[in-house]
Amino acid sequence: MQENNIIIHVQHSDGSRTGLEAPVDMGLSLMEFLKACEYDILATCGGMALCATCCVDVLEGEEKLNEMSDDEYAMLDTLPDLLPNSRLACQLQLNPAMDGLVVKLHHAE
């Protein structure tokens, strides 16, 4: 693994996990990274926290994430099936502290 990379784990609906090597030196959000890895994330608003189509559920490592902004909270609050560990992937900037994070796409695969 390269020095500026971390591992993000994506849990699938069958419980299996895929570890993805993510660069932390390119200024990518988790949403941009997951889209680049061809995960089915709509990201309709392009990462502006206006649509909640990039919602992920954080299964492990929630304490490693930045605090939720008012805009992110307000958008998540519109989801009928919101979970306490749901976050907008567009609002999570990849950084070294996120190494080992485990997420699941909020909508079922």
Secondary structure as UniProt FT lines:
FT   TURN            3..4
FT   STRAND          5..11
FT   TURN            13..14
FT   STRAND          17..23
FT   HELIX           30..36
FT   TURN            37..38
FT   TURN            44..45
FT   TURN            53..54
FT   STRAND          55..60
FT   HELIX           62..64
FT   HELIX           70..76
FT   TURN            77..78
FT   TURN            80..81
FT   TURN            84..85
FT   STRAND          86..88
FT   HELIX           89..91
FT   HELIX           96..98
FT   TURN            99..100
FT   STRAND          102..105
//
